[in-house]
Amino acid sequence: MKYVVLAISVSCLLIACGKTDESVRHQVSSPGGKNEIVFELIDGKPHYSVSHADRKVLNPSSLGFVFKNGDSLTDHLELIDARHLSVDETWEQVWGEKQFIRDNFNGLTLDLREKVGSKRMISIEFRAYDDGIAFRYLYPKQGDENIVIMDELTGFDVAEDGEAWWIGAYQDNRYEYLTSKTKLSSIDTVHTPLTVRTTSGLVLSFHEAGLKDYASMTLERLNGTELKSNLVPWADGDRVKTNGSFKTPWRTLQIADAPGELLTSYLILNLNEPNRIEDTSWIKPFKYLGIWWGMHIGKYTFWESPNQGATTQNAMRYIDYCRELGIDHLLIEGWNKGWTPAWYENAMHQFSFTDEADNFDLKKVTDYAAENGVHIIGYHETGSNIINYLDQIDSGMELYRQLGIQDMKIGQVGSRLNMKEWHHGQFGVNYYRFVLEKALEYRLTVNFHEPIKDTGERRTYPNMMSREGARGQEYNAWSEGNPPDHTAILPFTRMLSGPMDFTPGIFDVDIKQGFEGRDVHTTAAKQLALYVVLYSPIQMLADLPENYMGHPAFKFLRDVPVDWEDTRILNAEIGEFVTTVRKDRHSDDWYLGSLTNEKERTFEFPLTFLDPGISYEAEVYSDAKGITWKERASEIDVHTLSVNSKDTLRLHLAPGGGAAARLKKLDENGK
């Protein structure tokens, strides 16, 4: 890895003792002067505010905690020390949407102490970036053995109203709901990322980074546009249980002048600790097929039946498809004992993670896969029975290691873990981290479904490849489906937290083999665009593999990478449209994905991101003329043209449609 570091630390001791009813004020601005944080200690109470250029973003907002038995740490405080720090470094991702990431901020750490009582200390660490701000609390051990946090008083008093895109917290299906769009002043208690476009045009995203051994933060609205941290509780009502000390996740606010700028902000990643895995050679991005879509559309069953999806014969047939299509990974769900027609119900369902289902021979399948150059992806469905899973986790992962399996998907279907605890409370946060670290012991990469939200831990643990955490493609198979604007919202909400295993790639968008009356609510060309717009280092080719055989657009699915050198946004409006271009990390080629909501659009894109003076072959996949997401949606126009950096690419997007393109750099011989 290559690093360029410039760090300057300035420490000044400020003795505030003896000051009464006097304001203490410190400020820190981002390196480019775009964002400023002001800390104030007024009458012993800490507050902070945020400005962007000449605009107020957050009015003075509260800080502090309420502990069990009514004990609080939020007033009668004095400032003991203030330290400034400037950092400018560049680090390299093991894999990602951008290879080299610059971490450039100015920091301010404040040490506070109570003037009365036990005189406890707490520090608040602020960081100001040009793309946002962040802060966290650090509470050292100082006497009490078991401090229980009952409330975090962190406020976000947003200076002006605006439009907000949000998903309500405390719902049984976790994050898997359609996004609501309302005025910020009328939102409910919501999950993060929370995205807001203020009346003056600023675009904000509230989230957190480095979530570990703590409850995840939701946001509740108090009055008007004043928001407050709402920590997801344990079943007994406690919010965070500690051993007498704690360090909170970073509370983050990304700030942009336009929506597209949010999509290339790496603030969340920068706030996480560096990679802890010394040998990452076994961690590789990939594309995969799966015995999956057929189960969701009703062609196969997850459980043992005449239409069982996971049989030895069916698995070997899918391995043959992988070989013929040039896709080297295959996910097999339902291979193990425990699947029943009621497997998804909240009933502490019992799965085995070593015993095979009837009609399935795991060793025979993995051997056949190895002979054909295909890697099997293991699957563990817990049914949210975490007691049962943790009892078997070592034996289940050891089985995968013995069979040469290095990648796995882990599901937690259910409204509560152990039918008791929220997926996103401290219990769930610790469970997911334990499983991730356990997978590392067995050299397994992880794809969590029904997960805890992403807060950037993939930087620290690059075996944390992807996760669900929103309504994915499967909702189109057996529900009313995701409307056309769903994938035009996800980049500005869920995707701001990190990669998503959305499972795109449906060519049979009318779902001819499955539940009657279902479709994916997009054109087939838009399904191609999703591979570029919705980032993940693992991408499923989700359709039935027979639908890919001989299809002219399959070439794009085979070619499109999952690991990138650079990412840029050509245009973007939340819930309306977005166009993304990414440069392949392993070639000189660029890939473009553009999608729209239910509105028809025509775009013209200057190709100035291409190398000057070089010709490129543009392979374009777009909606056929006259189609919509409701009519003839599977028709794709495929054509090729020669372009260079001085050209403009014109694309027409049908209602609910999209377009994709590969821009292949040609040599001096035009090849």
C-alpha positions in Angstrom: 0.0 0.0 0.0 1.1 3.6 -0.7 0.8 6.2 2.0 1.4 10.0 1.9 0.9 11.4 5.4 1.1 14.9 6.8 0.0 15.1 10.4 0.4 18.0 12.8 -0.7 17.9 16.4 -1.1 21.0 18.6 -2.0 20.6 22.2 -3.0 23.5 24.5 -4.0 23.2 28.1 -7.0 25.3 29.1 -7.8 25.4 32.8 -11.4 26.3 33.0 -11.7 26.0 36.7 -13.0 29.1 38.3 -15.0 30.1 35.3 -18.7 30.3 36.0 -21.4 31.0 33.5 -18.8 31.8 30.9 -18.9 30.4 27.4 -16.0 28.2 26.2 -15.8 28.1 22.4 -13.6 26.1 20.0 -13.9 25.5 16.3 -12.3 23.4 13.5 -12.7 23.8 9.8 -12.2 21.3 7.0 -8.9 21.5 5.0 -10.6 23.3 2.1 -12.7 25.5 4.4 -16.0 24.0 3.2 -17.3 22.8 6.6 -16.9 24.2 10.1 -17.7 22.7 13.5 -18.1 25.0 16.5 -18.1 23.5 20.0 -19.5 25.6 22.9 -19.7 24.9 26.6 -22.4 27.2 27.9 -23.2 27.1 31.6 -21.5 23.8 31.8 -23.6 22.2 29.0 -21.8 21.0 25.8 -23.2 21.9 22.3 -21.9 21.8 18.8 -23.0 23.4 15.5 -22.1 22.9 11.9 -21.8 25.3 8.9 -21.1 24.7 5.2 -19.6 27.7 3.5 -21.9 30.6 4.5 -24.8 28.4 5.4 -25.8 27.1 8.8 -26.4 23.3 8.6 -26.9 22.4 12.3 -28.0 24.9 15.0 -26.4 24.4 18.4 -27.2 20.8 19.3 -26.9 18.9 22.5 -24.3 16.3 23.6 -24.2 13.9 26.5 -25.6 10.7 28.1 -28.2 9.4 30.5 -27.1 6.4 32.5 -29.1 3.9 34.5 -30.9 5.1 37.6 -31.3 8.6 36.3 -27.6 9.4 36.3 -26.6 11.8 33.6 -23.4 13.2 32.0 -24.5 16.4 30.2 -24.0 19.4 32.5 -21.7 20.9 35.1 -18.8 20.3 32.8 -15.5 22.1 32.4 -12.9 22.0 29.6 -9.6 20.5 30.6 -7.8 20.2 27.3 -8.2 20.9 23.6 -6.0 19.3 20.9 -5.9 20.0 17.2 -4.8 17.5 14.5 -4.4 17.7 10.7 -4.1 14.6 8.6 -3.7 14.0 4.9 -3.0 10.5 3.8 -3.9 8.2 0.9 -4.7 4.5 1.5 -5.5 1.7 -0.9 -8.5 -0.5 -0.7 -8.1 -4.3 -1.0 -11.1 -4.1 -3.3 -13.7 -1.4 -3.8 -15.4 1.3 -5.9 -12.2 3.4 -5.8 -8.7 2.0 -5.4 -6.9 4.8 -3.7 -8.8 6.9 -1.1 -7.7 10.2 0.3 -8.2 10.8 4.1 -7.9 14.5 4.6 -9.3 16.2 7.7 -8.7 18.6 10.5 -9.5 17.3 14.0 -10.3 18.7 17.4 -10.4 16.6 20.6 -11.9 18.1 23.8 -11.4 16.6 27.2 -14.2 17.5 29.6 -14.7 16.9 33.3 -17.5 17.3 35.7 -17.0 20.1 38.2 -19.2 18.4 40.9 -19.9 14.9 42.2 -17.5 12.2 41.0 -15.8 14.5 38.6 -15.9 12.0 35.7 -14.1 12.8 32.4 -15.3 12.3 28.9 -13.6 13.3 25.6 -15.3 14.3 22.3 -13.3 13.9 19.1 -14.4 16.0 16.1 -13.3 15.7 12.5 -14.0 18.2 9.7 -13.8 16.9 6.1 -14.6 18.8 3.0 -17.4 16.3 2.4 -18.8 16.3 5.9 -18.1 16.1 9.6 -17.9 13.4 12.3 -17.6 13.1 16.0 -17.5 10.4 18.7 -17.4 10.1 22.5 -14.6 8.4 24.5 -15.4 7.6 28.1 -12.4 6.1 30.0 -12.8 3.6 32.9 -13.0 5.6 36.1 -14.5 3.7 39.0 -17.8 2.3 37.9 -17.6 -1.3 36.7 -20.9 -1.6 34.8 -22.2 1.6 33.3 -25.5 1.1 31.4 -26.4 3.8 28.8 -30.1 4.5 28.8 -30.0 7.4 26.4 -27.5 9.2 24.2 -28.5 12.9 24.1 -26.7 13.6 20.8 -28.8 16.1 18.8 -28.9 17.2 15.2 -30.9 20.5 15.1 -31.1 20.9 11.4 -31.2 24.6 10.5 -33.8 24.4 7.7 -36.5 22.1 6.5 -36.4 20.1 3.3 -37.3 16.8 1.6 -36.2 13.7 3.5 -35.9 10.1 2.2 -36.3 7.6 5.1 -37.3 4.2 6.3 -39.0 3.9 9.7 -37.2 2.2 12.5 -38.5 -0.5 14.8 -40.3 -2.5 12.1 -40.3 -6.3 11.9 -38.6 -6.5 8.5 -35.7 -4.5 9.6 -34.5 -2.2 6.7 -36.6 -4.0 4.1 -39.2 -1.3 3.3 -39.8 1.1 0.5 -38.4 4.6 1.2 -40.8 7.3 2.3 -40.3 10.9 1.0 -41.7 13.6 3.2 -40.7 16.9 4.7 -38.0 16.5 7.3 -40.3 18.2 9.7 -42.8 15.3 9.5 -40.5 12.2 9.6 -40.9 9.4 12.1 -38.2 7.7 14.1 -36.0 6.5 11.2 -33.0 4.3 10.3 -29.8 5.8 9.0 -28.6 6.7 6.4 -31.1 9.5 6.5 -30.9 11.6 3.4 -32.2 15.2 3.3 -32.2 17.9 0.6 -32.7 21.2 2.4 -34.8 24.1 1.0 -31.6 25.9 0.1 -30.3 22.9 -1.9 -27.8 21.3 0.4 -27.8 17.5 0.4 -27.2 15.8 3.7 -26.8 12.2 4.9 -26.9 11.3 8.6 -25.3 8.0 9.5 -22.6 6.5 11.7 -19.2 4.8 11.2 -17.3 2.2 13.0 -20.2 0.6 14.8 -18.8 -1.9 17.3 -20.0 -3.1 20.8 -22.7 -0.5 20.8 -26.3 -0.1 19.8 -27.0 1.2 16.3 -28.3 4.7 16.1 -31.7 5.6 14.8 -32.9 9.2 14.6 -36.1 10.5 16.2 -37.6 13.8 15.5 -38.3 16.0 18.5 -39.8 19.3 17.2 -39.8 20.7 13.8 -36.5 19.7 12.2 -34.7 18.9 15.5 -33.4 15.3 15.5 -32.0 13.2 18.3 -30.1 10.0 18.6 -32.3 7.0 19.5 -30.3 3.9 20.4 -31.9 0.6 19.6 -32.6 -1.1 22.9 -32.1 -4.6 24.3 -35.2 -6.6 25.2 -34.8 -5.4 28.8 -34.8 -1.8 27.8 -31.1 -1.1 28.3 -29.5 0.7 25.4 -25.8 -0.1 25.8 -24.2 -2.3 28.4 -20.6 -1.5 29.2 -17.8 -2.7 31.4 -17.3 0.8 32.8 -15.8 2.4 29.7 -17.0 2.9 26.2 -16.2 4.5 22.8 -19.2 5.3 20.6 -19.3 4.9 16.9 -18.7 8.1 14.9 -21.8 10.2 14.3 -21.5 11.3 10.7 -23.0 14.0 8.6 -22.0 14.0 4.9 -22.7 17.4 3.2 -22.9 18.0 -0.5 -23.9 20.8 -2.8 -25.5 18.3 -5.3 -26.8 14.8 -4.9 -24.1 13.2 -7.0 -21.4 14.4 -4.7 -22.7 12.2 -1.9 -22.1 9.1 -4.1 -18.3 9.7 -4.2 -17.9 10.6 -0.6 -15.7 8.1 1.3 -16.1 9.7 4.7 -17.6 6.5 6.2 -14.7 4.4 5.1 -12.1 6.9 6.3 -13.5 6.8 9.8 -12.9 3.1 10.2 -9.7 1.4 11.3 -7.2 0.2 8.6 -7.2 -3.3 7.3 -6.3 -5.9 9.9 -5.9 -8.9 7.6 -2.2 -9.3 6.6 -2.7 -11.9 3.8 -5.7 -10.8 1.7 -4.7 -12.9 -1.4 -7.7 -15.3 -0.8 -10.2 -12.4 -0.7 -11.4 -11.9 -4.2 -14.4 -10.1 -5.8 -16.5 -12.3 -8.0 -19.8 -12.7 -10.0 -22.0 -15.7 -9.3 -25.0 -17.8 -10.4 -27.3 -19.3 -7.9 -30.0 -21.9 -7.3 -32.0 -18.9 -5.9 -34.3 -17.1 -8.3 -36.1 -20.3 -9.1 -36.9 -20.7 -5.4 -38.2 -17.2 -5.1 -40.4 -17.3 -8.2 -41.9 -20.7 -7.2 -40.2 -22.9 -9.8 -38.3 -24.7 -7.0 -38.7 -25.1 -3.3 -36.1 -24.4 -0.6 -37.2 -27.6 1.2 -37.2 -31.3 0.3 -39.9 -31.9 -2.2 -40.5 -33.1 -5.8 -39.5 -29.6 -6.9 -36.5 -29.3 -4.6 -34.1 -26.7 -5.8 -30.9 -28.0 -4.1 -30.4 -31.5 -5.4 -27.2 -33.0 -6.5 -28.5 -33.3 -10.0 -29.6 -29.7 -10.2 -26.4 -28.4 -8.6 -24.3 -30.2 -11.2 -26.5 -28.8 -14.0 -25.9 -25.3 -12.6 -22.2 -26.0 -12.5 -22.4 -26.9 -16.2 -24.2 -23.6 -16.7 -21.4 -21.7 -14.9 -18.8 -23.4 -17.1 -20.7 -22.6 -20.3 -21.4 -19.0 -19.3 -17.9 -18.3 -18.0 -19.1 -17.5 -14.4 -16.9 -19.2 -11.8 -19.0 -19.0 -8.6 -22.3 -20.7 -7.7 -24.5 -20.2 -4.6 -26.5 -23.2 -3.4 -29.2 -22.5 -0.9 -31.2 -25.3 0.7 -28.4 -27.9 0.6 -28.7 -28.7 4.4 -31.3 -30.2 6.7 -33.9 -28.1 8.4 -35.7 -26.4 5.5 -39.5 -26.7 5.7 -42.4 -24.7 4.1 -42.5 -22.7 7.3 -38.7 -22.0 7.5 -39.1 -18.2 7.5 -41.6 -18.0 10.4 -40.5 -16.7 13.8 -40.3 -20.0 15.6 -36.7 -20.6 16.6 -36.4 -22.9 13.6 -33.7 -25.6 13.7 -31.2 -25.9 10.9 -28.3 -28.2 10.7 -25.1 -26.7 9.2 -23.4 -30.1 8.6 -26.2 -32.6 7.6 -27.2 -32.7 4.0 -30.7 -32.5 2.7 -32.2 -35.6 1.0 -31.1 -35.9 -2.6 -28.0 -33.7 -2.0 -24.3 -34.8 -1.8 -22.2 -31.8 -0.8 -18.8 -33.6 -1.4 -19.9 -34.8 -4.8 -21.1 -31.4 -5.8 -17.9 -29.5 -4.6 -15.7 -32.1 -6.2 -17.6 -31.7 -9.5 -17.3 -27.9 -9.2 -13.6 -28.1 -8.6 -13.1 -30.2 -11.7 -14.9 -27.6 -13.7 -13.2 -24.5 -12.3 -16.3 -23.4 -10.3 -16.2 -22.2 -6.7 -19.2 -23.1 -4.5 -20.6 -20.4 -2.2 -21.8 -21.9 1.1 -25.0 -20.8 2.7 -26.0 -20.7 6.4 -29.6 -19.7 7.1 -30.0 -19.2 10.9 -33.7 -18.3 10.8 -32.7 -15.8 13.6 -32.1 -18.8 15.9 -28.8 -17.5 17.0 -28.4 -20.0 19.9 -28.7 -22.9 17.4 -26.3 -21.2 15.0 -23.6 -20.4 17.4 -23.7 -23.9 18.8 -22.8 -25.2 15.3 -20.8 -22.3 13.8 -17.4 -23.9 14.1 -18.5 -27.3 12.7 -20.3 -25.6 9.9 -17.4 -23.3 8.9 -14.9 -26.1 9.3 -16.9 -28.3 6.9 -16.7 -25.5 4.3 -12.9 -25.2 4.9 -12.4 -28.9 4.4 -14.3 -28.8 1.1 -12.4 -25.8 -0.2 -15.3 -23.3 0.1 -14.0 -19.8 0.8 -17.2 -17.7 0.4 -20.4 -17.8 2.2 -23.8 -16.1 2.6 -25.4 -16.0 6.0 -29.1 -15.2 6.5 -30.9 -14.1 9.6 -34.6 -14.2 8.5 -36.9 -13.3 11.4 -38.2 -10.2 13.1 -36.0 -10.7 16.2 -32.7 -12.5 16.9 -33.6 -15.5 19.2 -37.2 -14.1 18.8 -36.2 -11.5 21.4 -33.5 -9.0 20.4 -33.5 -6.5 17.6 -31.1 -7.2 14.7 -29.7 -3.7 15.1 -29.4 -3.5 18.9 -26.1 -4.0 20.8 -26.8 -7.8 20.9 -27.1 -7.9 17.1 -24.1 -5.6 16.5 -21.9 -7.9 18.7 -23.4 -11.1 17.1 -22.6 -9.9 13.5 -19.1 -8.9 14.5 -18.5 -12.2 16.2 -19.6 -14.1 13.1 -17.4 -11.9 10.8 -14.4 -12.5 13.0 -15.2 -16.2 13.2 -15.4 -16.4 9.4 -12.0 -14.8 9.3 -10.6 -17.7 11.4 -11.7 -20.1 8.7 -10.6 -17.8 5.8 -14.2 -17.3 4.7 -15.6 -14.1 3.0 -19.1 -13.0 4.2 -22.3 -11.8 2.6 -24.8 -11.0 5.3 -28.5 -11.0 4.6 -31.0 -9.6 7.1 -27.9 -7.8 8.4 -26.8 -5.0 10.6 -26.4 -1.9 8.5 -23.0 -1.2 7.0 -20.8 1.4 8.8 -17.6 0.9 6.9 -16.1 -2.1 8.6 -15.1 -3.6 5.2 -12.0 -1.4 5.5 -10.9 -3.2 8.6 -12.2 -6.6 7.6 -12.1 -6.8 3.8 -13.6 -10.4 4.1 -16.9 -8.5 4.8 -17.8 -8.4 1.1 -21.4 -7.3 0.9 -24.8 -7.5 2.5 -28.5 -6.9 1.9 -30.1 -4.3 4.3 -32.8 -3.1 1.9 -35.5 -4.4 -0.4 -33.7 -6.4 -3.0 -34.6 -8.1 -6.2 -36.5 -11.0 -4.5 -39.4 -8.6 -3.5 -40.2 -8.5 -7.2 -40.7 -12.3 -7.2 -43.4 -12.7 -4.6 -44.7 -9.3 -3.5 -46.2 -6.2 -5.1 -42.6 -5.5 -6.0 -40.2 -2.6 -6.0 -41.5 0.4 -8.1 -39.4 1.9 -10.9 -38.0 4.7 -8.6 -36.7 2.2 -6.0 -33.3 1.8 -7.6 -33.1 5.5 -8.3 -33.4 6.1 -4.6 -31.1 3.4 -3.3 -27.8 5.1 -4.4 -28.6 8.1 -2.3 -29.8 6.2 0.8 -28.9 2.6 1.5 -25.9 2.6 -0.8 -24.2 5.5 1.0 -23.5 3.0 3.8 -21.7 0.5 1.6 -22.0 -2.4 -0.9 -25.4 -4.1 -1.4 -26.1 -7.6 -2.6 -29.1 -6.5 -4.6 -29.0 -9.5 -7.0 -29.6 -7.8 -10.3 -29.5 -9.3 -13.8 -33.1 -10.5 -14.6 -33.6 -10.8 -18.4 -37.0 -12.4 -18.0 -38.4 -9.2 -16.5 -42.0 -10.4 -17.0 -41.2 -13.5 -14.9 -42.9 -16.0 -17.3 -41.9 -18.9 -15.0 -43.3 -18.1 -11.6 -46.0 -16.6 -9.5 -48.7 -15.1 -11.7 -48.8 -11.4 -12.1 -45.2 -10.7 -10.9 -42.5 -8.7 -12.7 -39.4 -6.8 -11.8 -40.7 -3.4 -12.7 -37.7 -2.5 -14.8 -36.6 -3.0 -18.4 -33.9 -5.6 -19.1 -31.5 -2.8 -20.0 -32.0 -1.2 -16.6 -31.0 -4.6 -15.0 -27.7 -4.2 -16.8 -27.2 -0.7 -15.6 -27.6 -1.9 -12.0 -24.3 -3.6 -12.1 -22.6 -0.3 -12.5 -24.9 1.9 -10.4 -25.4 -0.3 -7.3 -21.9 -1.2 -6.2 -20.9 -4.6 -4.8 -17.7 -6.6 -5.0 -19.8 -9.7 -5.5 -22.6 -9.5 -8.0 -25.2 -12.2 -8.7 -26.4 -13.0 -12.1 -29.8 -13.6 -10.6 -32.0 -14.9 -13.4 -32.5 -18.6 -14.3 -29.3 -19.5 -16.2 -31.2 -20.8 -19.2 -32.4 -17.2 -19.8 -28.8 -16.2 -20.4 -27.9 -18.8 -22.9 -27.5 -17.2 -26.3 -28.8 -13.8 -25.2 -26.9 -11.0 -27.0 -26.8 -8.8 -23.8 -25.2 -11.5 -21.7 -21.8 -10.4 -23.0 -22.1 -7.3 -20.8 -22.8 -9.4 -17.7 -19.8 -11.5 -18.4 -17.6 -8.5 -19.1 -18.6 -6.0 -16.4 -16.1 -6.0 -13.5 -16.8 -5.9 -9.8 -13.5 -4.2 -8.7 -12.8 -0.6 -9.7 -10.0 1.9 -10.0 -12.2 5.0 -10.1 -15.9 6.0 -9.9 -17.5 9.2 -11.2 -21.1 10.4 -11.4 -22.2 12.0 -14.6 -25.7 13.1 -13.5 -27.9 12.4 -10.5 -31.3 13.4 -8.9 -32.6 11.5 -5.9 -35.4 9.2 -6.9 -35.3 10.4 -10.5 -32.1 9.2 -12.3 -28.4 8.5 -11.9 -25.6 7.8 -14.3 -22.4 6.3 -13.0 -19.1 5.5 -14.8 -16.4 3.3 -13.3 -12.9 2.4 -14.5 -11.9 -1.2 -14.3 -9.0 -1.8 -11.8 -7.5 -4.4 -14.1 -7.8 -2.8 -17.5 -8.1 0.6 -19.2 -11.9 0.1 -19.9 -14.7 2.2 -18.5 -18.2 1.0 -17.8 -21.4 3.2 -17.7 -24.7 2.6 -16.1 -27.7 4.9 -16.3 -31.2 4.4 -15.0 -34.4 6.4 -14.5 -37.6 6.1 -12.6 -40.9 5.8 -14.4 -40.1 8.9 -16.6 -38.7 8.6 -20.1 -35.4 10.5 -20.5 -32.7 11.3 -23.1 -29.2 12.1 -21.9 -26.1 13.3 -23.6 -22.8 12.6 -21.8 -19.5 14.2 -22.8 -16.9 11.5 -22.6 -14.2 13.8 -21.2 -13.3 11.1 -18.6 -11.7 9.0 -21.4 -7.9 9.3 -22.1 -7.4 12.1 -24.7 -6.2 11.1 -28.2 -7.3 7.5 -27.8 -10.1 5.7 -29.6 -12.5 3.5 -27.6 -15.1 1.0 -28.8 -18.4 1.7 -27.1 -20.6 -1.4 -26.7 -24.0 0.1 -25.9 -27.0 -1.8 -24.4 -30.1 0.3 -24.3 -33.9 0.1 -24.2 -35.4 -0.8 -27.5 -37.4 1.9 -29.2 -41.0 2.3 -27.9 -40.8 0.0 -24.9 -41.6 0.8 -21.3 -41.1 -1.2 -18.1 -44.7 -2.5 -18.6 -44.6 -3.2 -22.3 -42.0 -5.2 -24.2 -39.6 -4.6 -21.3 -37.2 -7.4 -22.2 -36.2 -5.9 -25.5 -32.6 -4.6 -25.6 -30.9 -2.7 -28.4 -27.3 -3.7 -28.7 -24.9 -1.6 -30.9 -21.3 -0.6 -31.2 -19.7 2.7 -32.1 -16.2 4.3 -32.0 -15.8 7.2 -29.6 -13.1 9.3 -28.0 -12.8 11.9 -25.2 -14.2 14.7 -27.5 -17.4 12.8 -28.3 -20.8 12.9 -26.6 -22.7 9.7 -26.0 -26.5 10.0 -26.4 -28.7 7.6 -24.6 -32.4 7.2 -24.5 -34.0 5.6 -21.4 -37.5 4.3 -21.6 -39.9 4.7 -18.7 -38.6 2.5 -15.9 -35.6 1.9 -18.1 -31.8 2.3 -18.3 -28.7 1.8 -20.4 -25.3 0.3 -20.0 -22.1 0.6 -21.9 -18.6 -0.8 -22.0 -16.0 1.7 -23.3 -13.1 -0.5 -24.4 -9.7 1.2 -25.0 -8.3 0.3 -28.4 -4.6 0.0 -29.3 -3.0 1.8 -32.2 -4.2 -0.9 -34.6 -7.8 -0.3 -33.5 -8.0 -3.6 -31.6 
